[in-house]
Amino acid sequence: MNSQRKHLSVLLSCLVAIGGAGLVVLLFTGGCGSKEAKAPSSVAPAEKGEDAPRVIILGFDAVEPSIVDAMLTAGELPNLAKLRDQGTYQRLASSNPPQSPTAWSSFATCLRPGNHGIYDFLRRDPSTYFPGLGFGVTKHPELTADGAVAKPAHYEGYRKGETLWAAANRHGARCKLLIVPYAYPIEPLKNSSVLAGLEVPDLRGTQSTFFAFSERFTEQENVAGGVRLPLEFEGDTATVNVPGVRHPKTRRFVEAPLEVTVNRPAHTVTVDVQGETANLAQGAWSDWLEWDFEVTPKFTIKAISRIHVLEAGDTVRLYMTCLQIHPRQPYLPISEPGEYAAELADRYGLYRTVGWAYDTKAMQKDEMTEDLFLEDVRQRMTWNETLMIDELELGQFDLLIAGWTGTDRVSHMFWRFRDPQHPLYTKEGAEKYGRAVEETYMKMDEIIGEAMTRLKPNDLLMIMSDHGFHGFRKGFSANTWLVRNGYRDTAYTDKKYLQAYDWSKTKAYALGLGSIFLNLEGRERDGTVTPEEAPALLQELKDKLLTVVDPDTGAKVLRNAYLQSEVYTGAAEADAPDIQLGYADGYQTAKPSAAGAAPKDLIIVNDDKWSGDHAASDVDITSGVFFANKPTAKDAAIIDLGVTALEYLGLPVPETFEGRALL
Ligand SMILES: [Zn+2]
């Protein structure tokens, strides 16, 4: 592509992203492509012929078909309409449950959960009843006695099965995976480029931990997904020690200082991170700031973060992103080959590396505004778009997959303004943000249009979302239901993590976003249900669960309850829930119950900004969308896309894959 036109298009997308919000200068310096993309060293120079088949899959998390239908009718998605007219538009059957780790794992492996083993954000350990993370875990580095690194940090994933890209690469296909959700941990691939996305943790090993600094805070407070730290000014300057990364041995936080100097009349602050300063007006973002956390004299961990000035006047309030893996010196592998992450920093400047790219927690805790959140989503979607376009233009691939999660996060946070029955719905909010989801879909359509103009004649383009979306007005407390119906210890408890029960009086327990497990003899530590009793008890639980109604409305809370034997058979069935709940629209598992508590109330009104969801919605009403530039078979499922891609490329499909080719 002509480089002048490229620069212009990058500049234009930056300007579009700025919107009119009046933010100052530094905002996009790390965000948009500014240099001509150079072929990364990782990719073999040989290019196949112009008509060699290629497959391009663009994945948008949680795009809801009913909204897409309405927007297509209204003519608001012109590029998707073109694909519908020339090729395919249909629902895409999701995984059960239709939540992201499960569904993207089915996409990656062409397997149902019974074979890939990812069922939920949480997994339980029957030997301790203690929950752990569902997808995988960060293993922090091991140190020698003198503080050097003996074994670097790494990530251990639980997913079983070969990924479609590993299978393609094994047969010589060159792959580009650009921020594909849950394409993690990084796999070794030849002649390929991978930048990881969702599931890359922050420096603390969490999904994302934000920092809020304020004069109003009197002491450090740890909140869900964030840390609040007081700013204590002496004169115009406050110094705060930022607890960054845990020492692998002592588990204490290693700190680094942030110095904040305020000019109250001018409404500006100067932030100083270890000698690097940025002068910021109220409302401005810093560029990426670089941090050194010295764990030992022989081991320093580098991180990056950005600061936004919420207030700089009578009071000072700053928001800081989580501390993220530095792409030039990654604490954990985030790219394949390893240098690719640094090459992208050379190409675009420093960039966001954390997988949970949008700070939903900070907005839930009122440390980030709605406008700032939306602007951040737009900016990041544009960054991913620039990367996708540059990599498309560079060519030298057979399979390119790119992912966007902004469509999902905006839906989770802004659904309250599109559902008049949601407890947090307000008319003013609806006027301002009632079309936030639609606006994000329009951005998606623009991105798809950019890809479409760069296709070669034999390219297969597939657009997919992993599942759909629902409102989340009320939460159902499955553990409370089990208590009330005599299946568990009769004491209600707000204690989390299943640690407050009398297991000798417990026949079944709930954990995670939609799972129920029997307390099974021979499997659970203190099992009470014999294997002989189990089938009848499961059927009884299922039958009773399907009669649960919302006492306020008389509406059914659950559309279905799936038994393990009905839906989860295969290599990973041992980890499956015994019952998977399938909620009706408007309901999800209440948060305390998901964390293993059994609060008094059975139905809990959801007054959280996290106001839409899909995690344990019935799979039958939670399909995603599927578009392609060629006509395809009907009844597409998420496990079919990888098989379709391999067949289109003329590559063998592993026998273990459960999907079918759609072409
Ligand atoms: Zn989601």
Residues whose N, C-alpha, C, O or C-beta is under 5 A from the ligand:
A	BS01	ZN	A62 D408
